[in-house]
């Protein structure tokens, strides 16, 4: 005597559970795919010319003549989701009248932040002992060159810098010779 098989009901349940598992895996895959695709395709949708943006550093009266002060700006490539990491520092040296130097805070050796010491009129790097003169030129230590400078311009009573990318040897930033300002404009 043959027993009636319960094959159709088991097959139906098995098919249902298989489809449910596929749906759950598909949902998990979609949730994981969104940030991965955002990371991969993000640069395509980003503003392509942020390196050309002029960013305000502050009003001219905030930078007294003959002094070097720390200033902060928002990275134009950043987004509000970046939080505090979007705010970047730089050193502003007001030489005289409308002549400035704006230095990246990073040491030219390994990128550590340099500190300004007004008593000695030197920038010093705490990581490996790099020392720079007040005009950003290398004074001592392992750095191969002086501090990197941002291009700047004055608009009305505000100091602006071109800050879309960190100045490097590949960009057109350079150390200005005393009395000249190739970084202006």
C-alpha positions in Angstrom: 0.0 0.0 0.0 1.3 3.4 -0.9 1.1 6.3 1.4 -0.1 9.5 0.0 2.9 11.9 -0.4 2.9 15.2 1.1 5.2 16.4 -1.6 3.0 19.2 -2.9 2.6 20.9 0.5 6.3 20.5 1.3 7.3 21.8 -2.0 5.0 24.8 -1.6 6.4 25.6 1.8 10.0 25.1 0.6 9.4 27.4 -2.3 7.8 30.0 -0.1 10.7 30.0 2.3 13.2 30.1 -0.5 11.5 33.2 -2.0 11.3 34.8 1.4 15.1 34.2 1.9 15.8 35.7 -1.5 13.7 38.7 -0.6 15.5 39.2 2.7 19.0 38.8 1.1 18.0 41.2 -1.6 17.0 43.8 1.0 20.2 43.4 2.9 22.2 43.6 -0.3 20.4 46.8 -1.3 21.1 48.4 2.1 24.7 47.5 1.8 25.0 48.6 -1.8 23.8 52.2 -1.3 26.8 53.4 0.7 29.2 51.4 -1.4 27.8 52.9 -4.6 27.8 56.3 -3.0 31.5 55.9 -2.2 32.4 54.7 -5.7 30.2 57.1 -7.7 30.5 60.1 -5.3 33.4 61.8 -7.1 31.3 61.7 -10.3 28.5 63.7 -8.7 30.7 66.1 -6.7 31.4 69.7 -7.7 34.2 69.3 -10.2 35.6 72.8 -9.8 35.8 73.3 -6.0 39.5 73.9 -6.3 38.7 77.2 -8.0 36.5 78.5 -5.2 37.6 81.5 -3.2 36.9 81.0 0.5 36.6 84.0 3.0 39.1 83.8 5.9 37.9 86.9 7.7 37.9 90.7 7.7 41.2 92.5 7.2 41.0 94.0 10.7 41.2 90.5 12.2 44.8 90.2 11.0 46.8 93.1 12.4 49.8 94.3 10.4 53.1 92.7 11.4 51.4 89.7 13.1 50.7 86.1 12.2 47.4 84.6 13.3 45.6 81.3 13.0 42.5 81.4 10.9 39.9 78.7 9.9 37.9 78.0 6.8 35.4 75.4 5.6 36.7 72.9 3.1 34.7 73.5 -0.2 34.9 69.8 -1.0 33.2 68.9 2.3 29.6 68.5 3.2 27.7 69.3 6.4 27.9 65.6 7.3 31.6 66.0 7.7 31.1 67.9 10.9 34.1 69.5 12.6 36.5 67.8 10.2 35.3 70.2 7.5 36.9 73.1 9.3 40.5 73.6 8.3 43.2 75.9 9.9 45.8 78.0 8.2 48.3 80.7 9.3 47.8 84.2 8.0 50.8 86.6 8.1 50.0 90.3 7.5 53.2 91.7 6.1 52.0 95.3 5.4 49.0 97.1 3.9 47.4 94.6 1.5 50.3 92.2 1.5 49.7 88.8 3.1 51.0 85.3 3.2 48.6 82.5 4.0 50.3 79.2 4.9 48.9 75.7 5.0 49.2 74.5 8.6 51.0 71.3 7.5 54.7 70.8 7.7 56.3 70.1 4.4 58.1 67.1 5.8 55.3 64.7 7.1 52.3 66.9 7.3 52.1 67.5 11.0 50.6 70.8 12.1 53.1 73.6 12.7 52.8 76.0 15.5 53.7 79.8 15.5 55.9 81.2 18.2 55.7 85.0 18.1 58.6 85.5 20.5 61.1 83.8 18.2 59.1 84.6 15.0 59.4 80.9 13.9 57.0 78.2 12.9 57.9 74.9 14.5 56.8 71.4 13.9 56.5 69.3 17.1 56.8 65.9 15.2 60.3 65.9 13.8 61.8 69.3 14.7 61.1 71.2 11.5 61.6 74.9 11.8 60.5 77.7 9.4 61.1 81.4 9.3 58.2 83.8 9.6 58.1 84.1 5.7 57.6 80.3 5.5 61.1 79.5 4.3 62.8 76.4 5.8 65.1 77.2 8.7 66.2 73.9 10.0 65.2 70.2 10.4 64.1 67.5 8.0 61.6 69.5 5.8 62.8 69.6 2.2 61.3 73.0 1.5 59.3 75.9 3.1 55.7 75.9 4.1 53.1 75.7 1.3 51.1 78.8 0.6 47.5 79.4 -0.5 46.8 82.0 -3.2 44.9 84.9 -1.7 43.1 88.0 -2.8 41.3 90.9 -1.0 37.7 91.6 -1.9 36.4 94.7 -0.2 37.5 94.4 3.4 37.7 90.6 3.4 40.7 88.3 2.9 39.9 85.3 0.6 42.0 82.2 -0.2 41.7 79.6 -3.0 41.3 76.6 -0.7 39.8 73.9 -2.8 42.9 71.8 -2.5 45.9 71.7 -0.3 48.8 73.6 -1.9 51.5 71.2 -3.0 54.4 71.3 -5.4 52.0 70.0 -8.1 49.8 73.1 -7.7 51.0 76.6 -8.4 51.6 77.5 -4.8 55.1 78.6 -3.9 57.1 80.5 -1.3 57.0 84.2 -2.0 60.3 86.0 -1.9 60.3 88.8 0.7 58.8 91.9 -0.8 56.9 90.1 -3.6 53.5 88.4 -3.6 53.2 85.8 -6.4 50.4 84.1 -4.5 48.1 87.1 -4.8 45.3 87.1 -7.3 
